Amino acid sequence: MSFGWAVSLRRFSKSRRMDPSHLVLSLGQAAQPQAVGLQIKRKITKLFMSYIVRRSTINDLPDVYSFELAYIKEIEPTAEQRWRNATHTLLRQWISNLPRMFIAIHGMESIGHCFWQIEGTDALLASIYVVPSWRKQGY
């Protein structure tokens, strides 16, 4: 049995029409209906489960550490040992910039963070990280 259909969902807001292109699920030949339902459910859940961005607290520092380490491993793997050796300096930086640090939360899970710091008379974006599963979502 083969299925050759597509499912799309349109979502509107008062201020603008949101592009549903990331929800379009094109199904090839011999797709299993159960698998299709699960994929649609995951896409809809991800879209409608809201996330929040809030100021970080000291309790968020373990997540910040995990995000920063993930960045180093992904983007600068050769610098990982130096980064680990500078943990005390990084911790001092994170704590001193806590009033300028924000964390994104989805459900009970931290999905990203950013913070800025003051450099002379300038504001410098010091770090920004989003977990890979939440990147390129267009939010």
Summary of the structure (lengths in Angstrom):
residues: 139
radius of gyration: 19.9
end to end distance: 37.2
largest distance: 67.0
contacts: 306
relative contact order: 0.13
helix: 45%
strand: 27%
